[in-house]
Amino acid sequence: MEIDVQQAAEFLKANDDYLILMHASPDGDTLGCGHALCGALQRIGKRARAVCPEEIPHKFDYLFSACEKQEFEYKTVVCVDVADTKLLGEMKPVGDTAALCIDHHETNTGYAERTLVRGEYASACELMYEVINALEVEIDKDIANCIYTGAATDTGCFKFSNTTPQTHMIAAEMMKKGADYAMINYVHFDLKTHARISLEQEVLKNIRYYEGGRIALISVPLSLVNSLDADSDDVGALSSIPRQIEGVDVGICIKEKKNGSYKASLRTSQLVNAAEVCQLFGGGGHARAGGCSFFHGAEDAERRIVKASAEALRTALGKE
């Protein structure tokens, strides 16, 4: 059932003992949403706990300040920034019982009993800002840090084409509430670990081009990640590199996962809808950024995602 912001707030006020689920391969938007909602619910006297199925990179440690640690038996499951319960990994069975989903992906599968989705929003944190206001919670510095993080990271520090005037207005409001924007921007957009620098050096040695250079692809073997002692955040940061190359319309990063699968992350120009390409393989995302998984080796993953991307690109070019 699709609901609006006010209905979501009324549901949250009427229930308790919340387990808030954030997606695997966590990013700033799902983590910002989860901790902002957890903190807001605690501030109105509810018990709430935000949980991620995978380890959270240390650079997000500051988000934890928004919530108190609470131990209780959960009764109500809420998913944030989760378009499909497949994104919850081992916690998928819990996500399948979700009473509420708050999300901004147009590809949301509608798995929750109640779904609040705004596909036109740049980040789920923009929508969470509205929900928290509807809960009549005063946003403090800690919650402001959470919301600013989601807005900034899902827009590439307000550079991506999904950025809207609303994005800037909410970010400005969080700055007024005390968000440590300088620290957040430095940590997420300037700071690089030694492992990440080494990863970039290695993967760029083997970058591959297709369609006359309009598609660029890098691959990240797990053996390389392990040899450099890199973490998931170091690896995730590589996804934007291929699309940064002049003349590239489709940038692809294929990452080998610990479970033997291969995740393809797409970043595209206006010519190709990344979500539509990824949906062909059971994935999804947004128009300019999407992801999907493959299970039969790196070569199979590369062949299939390049073929689909090339077909989408040729179709777009044929219409120009």
Sequence and secondary structure as in RCSB ss.txt:
>XXXX:A:sequence
MEIDVQQAAEFLKANDDYLILMHASPDGDTLGCGHALCGALQRIGKRARAVCPEEIPHKFDYLFSACEKQEFEYK
TVVCVDVADTKLLGEMKPVGDTAALCIDHHETNTGYAERTLVRGEYASACELMYEVINALEVEIDKDIANCIYTG
AATDTGCFKFSNTTPQTHMIAAEMMKKGADYAMINYVHFDLKTHARISLEQEVLKNIRYYEGGRIALISVPLSLV
NSLDADSDDVGALSSIPRQIEGVDVGICIKEKKNGSYKASLRTSQLVNAAEVCQLFGGGGHARAGGCSFFHGAED
AERRIVKASAEALRTALGKE
>XXXX:A:secstr
 B  HHHHHHHHHH   EEEEE SS  HHHHHHHHHHHHHHHHTT  EEEE SS   GGGGGGGGGS        
EEEEES SSGGGGGGGHHHHTT SEEEE  TT    SSEEEE TTSS HHHHHHHHHHHTT    HHHHHHHHHH
HHHTTTTTTSTT  HHHHHHHHHHHHTT  HHHHHHHHHT   HHHHHHHHHHHTT EEEGGGTEEEEEE HHHH
HHTT  HHHHHGGGGTGGGSTT SEEEEEEE TTS EEEEEEE TTS HHHHHHTTT EE SSEEEEEE S HHH
HHHHHHHHHHHHHHHHHHH 
